[in-house]
């Protein structure tokens, strides 16, 4: 499906694909070659154990991995949210000047239109969506504590995660607090550092990390007797 969308909407793309052929040859099989041939895509293989021939792709993968790691660490988000960080990383990199195209912006070159930066927000920050149309009655809260975690491709605005219910909400109208990160608040309340090595989580004994723990609600401070208003 993704290949059909690309070839139909972006016919100017070069129809060739290069894969590194080292110890693993997962892309060298009949199913892959038949699929690529059916769509007019030429598969090019590098020499065995020679990643240098596919250097541009290897550098791009490294850049994406560094961006994912930075987004997760900055927002104190646990590794299970790597997919949302990957989507946000590619969204940002496609709108960032690239030296491979003489400091032009890939999004503008591909779609032939200017990039809109007004919708960019801090990944993982506090987010209050407008839920007035979804409230059960008039006295219900019009918003809830959420975390911003991406830009949906099927909508114009934002994805947010409800901290209490773990439901994803798509909203256009919202208030952002770029200085507050819900997962950082949960981690500090748990007083346990979050491990980013999720590849090793299944090999060691589990420890409480506060990943699925909602943020601690903040209560308003009480007033002293001298500060009580005169009624």
C-alpha positions, -999 to +999 in steps of 0.1 A: +000+000+000+028+024+009+046+017-024+014+023-044+009+057-027+045+068-034+045+057-070+011+073-078+016+106-059+053+110-065+061+098-100+094+117-102+110+093-077+139+072-089+127+037-090+158+019-076+166+004-042+200-005-028+205-030-001+236-040+018+246-076+013+267-087+042+262-117+064+224-113+063+206-115+030+170-110+041+162-089+010+176-114-014+147-137-020+121-145-047+093-126-029+112-093-027+126-095-063+091-103-077+075-075-058+101-049-069+099-061-105+061-059-106+065-022-096+094-014-119+119-010-091+155-021-096+172-038-067+209-030-064+231-049-040+264-038-025+294-060-024+294-085+006+306-069+039+311-035+022+288-010+040+308+019+025+289+014-008+257+022+009+271+050+030+244+075+024+217+052+038+239+042+067+245+078+077+208+086+074+199+056+097+225+069+122+210+104+120+175+091+126+186+069+155+204+099+171+172+120+168+150+093+183+174+089+212+175+126+218+137+130+217+131+102+241+158+113+266+147+150+265+111+141+272+121+113+298+099+089+278+104+052+281+116+031+251+082+016+242+074+050+226+102+046+200+077+043+172+062+077+180+097+092+183+106+077+150+076+093+133+084+127+149+120+124+139+113+117+103+087+145+103+113+170+116+142+158+094+121+161+063+116+198+071+152+205+081+178+218+057+200+190+044+236+191+032+229+163+007+207+187-013+228+218-009+211+229+023+177+228+007+146+214+025+136+179+013+099+186+019+099+216-003+119+199-030+095+169-030+062+187-028+071+220-045+056+241-017+068+261+013+071+244+047+048+255+075+067+256+108+039+271+128+025+237+138+058+224+154+057+216+191+080+201+217+079+163+216+066+148+248+055+181+265+024+187+284-007+191+263-043+202+272-067+194+243-101+210+239-126+182+247-157+204+252-175+186+224-169+152+241-180+160+276-210+140+290-225+171+307-220+209+309-201+208+342-176+182+331-139+193+326-133+206+291-097+192+290-075+165+305-038+160+312-022+147+280+013+144+264+021+155+229+036+127+209+034+133+172+019+147+140-007+123+125-004+119+087-042+115+083-050+147+102-038+183+101-030+187+138-017+168+168-017+134+184-018+134+222-018+106+248-042+108+277-021+101+308-048+086+329-065+064+303-036+058+278-060+067+250-047+086+219-066+118+212-064+138+179-071+175+185-066+207+167-073+232+195-050+228+225-028+245+250+009+234+252+032+238+281+067+233+266+085+234+299+066+205+315+071+168+305+046+144+321+069+114+320+096+134+337+071+142+365+062+105+368+099+094+368+108+119+396+078+108+416+089+072+414+125+081+421+137+053+398+157+061+366+142+049+333+163+025+314+167+032+277+182-002+269+149-019+260+167-046+241+180-059+275+148-056+295+137-092+289+171-105+301+171-090+335+147-090+364+120-064+360+122-033+381+096-006+387+101+022+361+068+041+362+062+036+325+025+029+328+021+051+359+000+083+353+014+116+364+008+127+400-020+153+400-010+187+413-032+203+439-036+239+446-017+252+477-039+260+507-040+296+520-029+306+555-053+323+579-038+357+571-043+351+534-079+341+536-102+365+517-128+385+536-163+372+527 
